[in-house]
Amino acid sequence: MVGSAAFLLAGLAPDVHGKPLFEDEAVAGLIGARPVGEIVATILWDRGGSPLHFLLVHLAFVFDESATALRWLSVVFALATVGFCYDLARRLEGRTAGVTAALVAAGSGMLAVYGSFGRMYALLAFAAALSADLFVRALDLRTARAAAAAAAAAWLLPAIHPYGGLVIAVEALVALAVWRGRPLRAALPVVAIGLLLIPFLAADLRLADRFNVSAGSTRQLATSDEARSQLSDAVRGFAGGSGWTLVAFLILAAIGAALLARRRLPFVAWGLVALALPPLLSTLIHTGRAPDLSPRHLIFGLPFWAAFIGTAVARAPARLLAVAVVAVLAAISPHGIHDPRSITYTATLGTEQALAAPSEWLRANVKSGDILYPYSSVYLAALPATGKATALPRAQAGPLLDALDRVDFPTGNLYVAVPLGSAHADLSTFGDGLVAHPFGPWLIVEAQGPFADEASVLRAAERALKVSGEGLSGNVPEPLRGYLELDRYVVCAALSTLSAECGT
């Protein structure tokens, strides 16, 4: 197990500084830097999500408020996932199974990518492994204390990610089928812990409202092909990647699941149903705005996958040889999923070289009471200074207005980050309270405050976006135009909600 963790750490450690910072990581970092009360309100109400990762980021920032600390937090939970995958499979089928499961987890593309990614996915994998481990322990011991421990671990899942609510729902149904009303005493602490899930249910309803989930909508959250792709990509990311290595792992997982089903049917049923349920529901839910459907949301299935493979290897005739083969396959197989830090337009601008100059300038100029728009890797790189300012989300008017509701007016300056990339901006077009600060691939537009209310902030943001877009020249990336157009559209929609006019 230690060797597996060391192998994973050797791959993750260089990525902490080597991979470009990503816009999605800025969400975690900039929200996590705010006071605890604001974090909870922002996540549970504005975003309609799960706050635990953001609170852990806040705790980590007590010691080191930087993007590096944000990523090391994920590394820690990725390594812990390997340890609990070992213990889970060991509990199910013995030490050989545990060693194999640790190898599979350490070699998985999911942890290789998201183990150094500053979001909640490594934490979600860790919570799934811990929950599965304690669930099996509760089935073995059948005591109130063991049941309470399993329920407490399961509570972590929806506290980390909305998909965790589906996982715990399946676990609850399986547990009810096993329990069948006996003994009653064991259920009491579980019921008490279950009451603590109510805030997450409210947050999920808020999330559904944010994405316009409605039976009246004609648009599916995902087509059947998209749902299958999410599931198949997740399995490829668990281990095997593609080609013959994937086939080998698929065969081992199927054999292990079949063997475990004879003695551990509740565990197998939980894992398989929980993994298949989110993609299935995505084809049934109707929404006016589809969120990102990504295999990373299914990372909770990794511990089950590893345990299935561990069981198959533990039952193999030549176990030591089988473990060695799995170790080699895990080491050489491709990741099977794409790293988001390399496939989007803004991600390519998150390198240390690109961010050095603008982040240094921001650290010297941003003050408490200032406003940052939008969440951006350039602001993440400028921590801790930017953590004292209020960052505003992009892409949706509702959360943008909710964030502005918590701003104390009058404010300081507004800073708008524009990811120029290879484009050039005409600095002569800026004026009327706007000051442009070019830093190669980044342009920071400073709108000088103070601002008296929400509408004045939004008008300044709209002007900054408009002038930046109109002054573009040279090799203008097409994603940049779409980026600016979407931002202007959302800002104008927010102004319309306030019954204020948007600039023309």
N, C-alpha and C positions, 0 to 999 in steps of 0.2 A: 504494500500500500504506500509506504514511504517513497519507494522508487517511482511509483506512478505519479505521485504528487510532485516529486522533483522533476520528472519529465515535463509535466504540465507547466510548472513554474519556469522552467528553462525556456519554454516557448512564449509565456505570457510576459515575463519581466521586460524583455526588450521592447514589447509593444506599448508599454506604459508611456514611454517617451517617444518611441519611434513612429507610432501611428498618428495620423493627423487628428486633431480635435474635430468633433462632429456636432452639428447643430442640436441633435437630440440629447447629447450629453450636456449641452449648455442648459437645457431645461432642468435637469437634475441639479446641476451645480448652482445655477442662479436662484432657483427656488429654495434649495437646501441651505443657502447662505442667509436666508431671511429668518426672522424670529419664529419660534415654534408655533405660536398661535396663527400667524400668517400662513405658515406652511400648511397646516391642517385645513384652514379655510380655503386656501388656493386649490389644494388637491381634492378635497372631498366635495367642495361646492363648485368652484370655477371649472375645474377640469373633469370632475366626476371620476376620480381614480382612487388609487390606493396609496396611503401616505408613508408606509413603513420605510421604504428605501430613502425617501427624502429626509425623514427624521434621522436615519442612520448617517446620511451624508452630513447633516447638520452637526451631529456628534463628532464625526471625523474631522470636520472643519474647526472644531475647538482646538485641535492639535496642529492642523496644517490646512489652511484654507486655500486650496489650489486644485487645479485639474489633476495633478499627480495623485493627490490623496483620494480624489473621486475614483480614479481608476484602480488604485491599490485596494480600495474597498471591495471592488468586484473580484480582484485577484484572490483576496482572502476567502471569499465565499465560494469561489470556484474550487480552491484547494480543499475547503471543508466539504464540498459536494463529493469529491473523490473519496474522502474518508467515510462519509455516511453511505455512499454506494457500496463500499467494502463491507461495512457493518450490516447493511441490509441483506446483501447476498449471502454473507456468512451466516446470518440468522436463519435464512431460508434453506441453505444447502451446504453449509460448512465453509471452511477456510479457503479451499480451492476456488469455490464460487466467488468468495469475497475478493480474492486477489484478481480474478478474471474481471469482475465487475469494475474494480478500480482501474484496471488497464483500459477497459472500454471507455470509461468516463474520461480518463486522462487523455485518451487519444481521439475523443470526439471532436468534430468540427464545431459543435455548439459551444463547448467550453473554450476551444482554441480561439474563437472569434469573440464571444461575449464574456469570457473570463477577464478580459482587459478593457471592456467597454463600460463607460461610466453611466450605466443604467441599471435597472433592477433585475436583469435576466439571470445573472449568476446567482443572485440572492433567491430568485424564484426556484432555480434548480436545487439549491441548497435546502430550501424549505420543503420541496417535494421529497427529496431524499430523506430528510429528517422525519417528515410525516409518515412516509411509507415504512421506515424503520420502526417507529413507535407504534404504528398500526399493527404490524406483524407481532410486535412484542405484546400488545394488548390482546391479540387473538390467542397468544400462547398462555399468558398469565390469567386472563379473565378476572382481573381485580379492578376495583374502583380507581385505585391510584394509577394503574396502567392505562385505563380508559381515559382518565382525566389528562394524563400526559399526552396521549395520542390526540385528544381533542384540542389541547392547547397548541400542539404543533400544527395541526390542521388549520387552526385560526390564522396562522401566519400567512397562509396561501392567499386568501382574499385581501389581507392587509398589504400584500406586496403587489398584486396585479389583479385586475378584474376577472381574468380567466381563472384565477384561483378560486373564485366563487363556484365555478362549474365543477372544478376538481373536488372541492369539499362537499358539494351536493351529491356527487356520485359516491364519494366515500360514506356519506351519511346514509344513503340508501342501502349500500352494501352492509354497513354496520347494523342497520335496523333488521335486515334480513338474517344476519347472524345472531343478533341479540334475541329477537322474538319475545321481548318482554321479560327476560330472565337473565341475571337477577336485576331487580329494580334499583338497588342501591348503586350499582355501577353506572346507571344512567344519569343520576342526579348531578354530578359535577359536569357531565357532558352537556346537559341542558343549560346549566348556568353559563358555561363558556359559549354555548350557541347564541345566547342572548346578546353577547358582545359583537355578534356579526351584524346587528341591525344597522349601525352606521355605514357599513360597507354596502348593505342593500340600498340604503338611501343614496349613496354615492353612485352606485350602478344605475339607479333610475335617473340620476342627474346626467350620467354619461349617455344613456339612451336618448335623453332629451337633447343633449348637445349634438348628437349625430342624427337627430330627426328620425329615430326609430318609430315606425308607425305602420299599423296594419293597412292604412289607406294608401301607403306609398306603393308605386308599381315597380320600384327598383329593388332588386335583391342585394343584400349585403355582399354576396358572392355567388358566382355561378358554380355549377357542379365541378367544372374544370378547374376553377380557381381554388375551390375547397380541396380537391384532390391534390392539386399542386402544393398547397400549404402542408398537407399531411405527408406527402411523399418527400418534400424538401426537408421537413423536420426529421423524418426517418433517416434520410441520407446524411443529415447533420449529426444525428446521434452517433453513428459510426458507419464506416464503409464508404461513404461518399458516392461513388458511382462505379459501374462496371463490375468486374468479378469480385472485388473486395466487398461491395455492397451485397452481392448475392450470397457470399459466404456468411456475412453477419445476419442477413435475413433468415437463412436456413437455421443458423444457431439460435436466433431469437425465437423462431417458430417452434423448434424442438424444446427449448427451455420453457416456453409458455405452456406447451402441451404437458410436459412433465410436471410442472408446478400445479397445473389445474387439477391434478389428481388429489393433491393434498392441501393446496393453498388456493382453492378456487376463488374465495373472496378477494384475495390480493390480485390475482390475474384479471378477474372481472373489473375491479376498480381501475387498474392500469389501462386496459384496452378500451373500456367505455369512456374513461376520462379523456384519453387521447383522441378518440374519434368524435366525441361530442361537439367540441367547438367548431370544427369544419362543417359538421352536419348542420348545426344550428345556423351557421352563416348562410346556408342556402335557403333557409326557411324564414329568416328575419328580413323584413323590408325596411328600407331606410332611404332618406332623402340625400344622405351624404355618406359614402362608404369610407371607413377608416382603413388604414394600412392593414392588409391581411398578410402576415409574415410568419414564417416557420419559427422565428424566435419566440413567439407567443406560446408555442407548444413545448418549450424547453423543459417543462415539468415532467415530460414523459421520459427523459433521459434515465433517471434511476430505475424505472421499470424495465426499460430496454436493456440496461446493463445487467440487471438481476436475471433477466431471462437468459441472456447469453452466458452469464456465470453459471447458472444451473445446468445448462446443456454441457458446458465444458467439464463441470464437476462430475457428471455422469458418464463422460467419455471413457473408453477403455484405457487409453494412454493419456492420463490427465496431465502429466507434466509436459508432454509433447504438445498437447492441445493448448495449454496455457502459453507456451512459447510461440505457437503459431498465431494465437490471438494477439499477443504482444507485437509481433512483427506486422500483422495486418493493421492493427491500430496505429502503428507508427508510420506506415507507408501509405495508408489510404488517404485520398483527398478529403478536404473539409466537407464538401457536399453543399455548402451554403456560401453566399457572398457576404463579404464584410461590408457593412453599410458605410464604413469610413473610406471606401474606395469607389463607390458606384454612383454617387450623386454629385451634382455641380458644386454645391457649397462645401462638400467634404474635401474636394481637391484643394481648397483654399485654407484648410485647417492645419497646414504644416507649421512646424516651429519657425521656419524661415519666414513664411508669409505673415505670421502673427506677431513676430518679435517687435517690430516697430510700432504698429498700432496699439498693441497691448501695453507697451511701455508708456506711450503717450496717455492712454486712458488711465493707467494707474496714477499718473501725475496730475490728472485733471478732474476725474470723476469724484464727486463728493456726495455725502449723505443728502437725500432730498432730490437728487437728480433722477431722471427717467431714461431708461435704455430701451430702444426698440430695434429689432425684435430680439428674441432669444438667439444668440449667435455665438459661434466658437470664438470670435474675437473678444467678446465680453467674458467668456469663460477663462480665456488665457489671461485676462487682466485682473482676476481675483488676487487679493481680497478687496481691492478698492471698489470694484463693480458690485460686490456683494452688499455694499451699503446703499446702493441705488435700487430703484424699483424697475425690474425688467418686465416688459409687456409681451404677451404672446402675439403671434401672427396667425393668419389663415382662417380665424373665426371671430366674428364681431362680438358674440356673447361673452366668451372668456376675456376678450380685450377690455370690454366695459366693466366686467367684474373686477379685473385687476385695477382699473382706474378708480373704482369705488373705494379702494382701500388706500389710495394716495392721499397724503396730507397736503392740502393746498393752502397757500401758494407753493409751487414747487421750485426747484432749481432749473438747470438746463435740461434739454432733451437731446439725446445722442441717437442718431439713426445710422446703423451699420449697413453699408451697401457693398455686396460682394462683387466688385468689378471684374475680377479675373483678368482677362487679356484686354478688356475694353479700357477706353480713356474717357474721363469726364471733363467737360468744359467748365473750368472753375470760374470763368468770368460771368457765368449765368447766375451764380449764387449771390444773394443779397437779401435785403428785407429781413434782417435778423438771422440769416443762415450763414454759417461759416463752414467752408469745406476744408477738410484735412485729408489730403491724399497720402496713402501709404502703399504704393504699388498695387497689388491686387485688391486692396481694401480702401474704401472711402468712408471716412467718418464725418457725417454732417452734423454740426452742432447748431441746434436752434436755441438761441439765447433766451433764458427765462428772465423773471419768473412767469409762471403760467397760473392763471387764476382758477381754472376749472378744467373739466374733462374735455370739453369741446375745443378749448384753446390748444391743448396738447395734441389732440387729433388733427386739428387744422395744420399745426406746425409739422407734424409727421407727414401729412399728405403733401404739403409744399416741398418738403425735403425729398420725398419719393418722386414727385413730379419733375422737379428741376433736375434731379439726378438722371432720370430716364430720358428727358429731352436733350440733355447735354452729352449723351453717349456718342462715341465715335470710335473709329478703328475696328478692330476685330471684336465685335460685340457678340458674346455667346447667346444663343437663343434662350437657354434657361434663365439668363439674367433678365431678359425682357419679361418673361413669364413671372419671374419672382417679383419684380417691381409692380407689374400689373395686378397680380393677386393681392399684394399688400395694399395698394391704393384702393382696390375694390372693397377690401375688408374695412379699411379705415373709413371710407365713405359710407359704408353700410352702418358702421358704428355711429357716425355723425348723424345719419338719417334717423337712427333710433333715438338720438337725443333731440330730434327735431331741429337739427342744425344743418346748415348748408355746407356742401363739400366744394372745394375749389374747382375751377374749370380749367 
